[in-house]
Amino acid sequence: KEVGIEFMDMYSHLSPVYNIEPLEKITDAYLDQYLWYEADKRHLFPNWIKPADSEPPPLLVYKWCQGINNLEDIWDVNETGESVVLLQSQFEKMYEKIDLTVLNRLLRLIVDHNIADYMTAKNNVSISYKDMMHTNAYGLIRGLQFASFIVQYYGLVLDLLVLGLSRASEIAGVPQHPNEYLAYSDVETEVGHPIRLYTRYLDKIYILFKFDGSEAKDLIQRYLIEHPDPNNENAVGYRNKKCWPRDCRMRLLKRDVNLGRAIFWDIKNRLPRSITTLDWDNSFVSVYSSDNPNLLFDMNGFEVRIQPMRANRRAIVGGSGSAFGTTTYKDGVWNLQNETTKE
């Protein structure tokens, strides 16, 4: 049946409210329960897909920090140009750009074709607003009970585009023994690829990379061939965390800024524009290197800054930025401990 739509006026924006036939809503709610139950039982969704029942959002932030800290030699950045990069971004217009034909083909891989047809047909309905009618042929209708399942499943396909199939399967683990969140089966697998960690919270993505000097140099060169920067203007308009005092922000040095932009460019190129894209204004790339002692990001409303002890020591010994002038915090500080070295 047709779906009615009304708009709730928030004075700064409108939110659409869909009116769906109550009987259909009950059917959809049952289908939603069934889909999530089966998906959970068969481990359809790998560990990086969040929100999950395994932790509430604040604990997820803590787990992510702890996961970064437990990686093999993650804070070892020497003068040869090793660096750790955290890219935080979001899939733009992910819901609005879901193509129903593609969605139907994808759903048929995991559910019976009748259910797949029903789920896509529910999005391909007539929407009535006052005396106007519109047939929705493109994009997801948010008011459906099983919309959450569609979004997470469709997001899984986007994850595979970003990670590449081989790295995605390494992060997920073998089907018989799926990996725990942010854990690998062995160290070789972990260090065998620059992408060390990956998490997607609905449409927001967090990727942690670790590059050695030659990989970083190669990536920056590829980026600068496509986007030459003769006047060193890349630092202009590079997004920074203004909520932190100046000594806690990222230092916009030429190499780190170019590396941040190059990674963003590389990941953005992996996603076809017709499906989704990444927007520089809604992203933040934090680089931790021998010149940048902080790793910054925000997750679930928490602004997080990770400052390794050895970066602190380097600053004191090297005398770069006097240790007395740095901002120290007493509250809201977690001490992260490495599982293996206990340091």
Buried (B, 14 or more C-beta within 10 A) or exposed (E): EEBBBEEEEEEEEEEEEBBBEEEBBEBBEEBBEBBBEEBEEEEBBBBBBBBBEEBEEEEBBBBBBBBBBBBBEBBEBEEEBBBBBBBBBBBBBBBEBBBBEBBBEBBBEBBEEEBBBBBBEBBBBEBBEEEEEEEBEEBBBBBBBBBBBBBBBBBBEBBBBBBEEEBBBBBBBEEEEEBEBBBBEEEEBBBEBBBBBBBBBBBBBBBBBBBBBEBBBEBBEEBBEEEEBEEEEBBEEBBBBEEBEEBBBBBBBEBBBBBBBBBBBBBBEEBEEEBBBBEBEEBBBBBBBBBBBBBBBBBBEBEBBBBBEEBBEBBEEEEEEEEEEBEEEEEEEEEBEBEEEEE
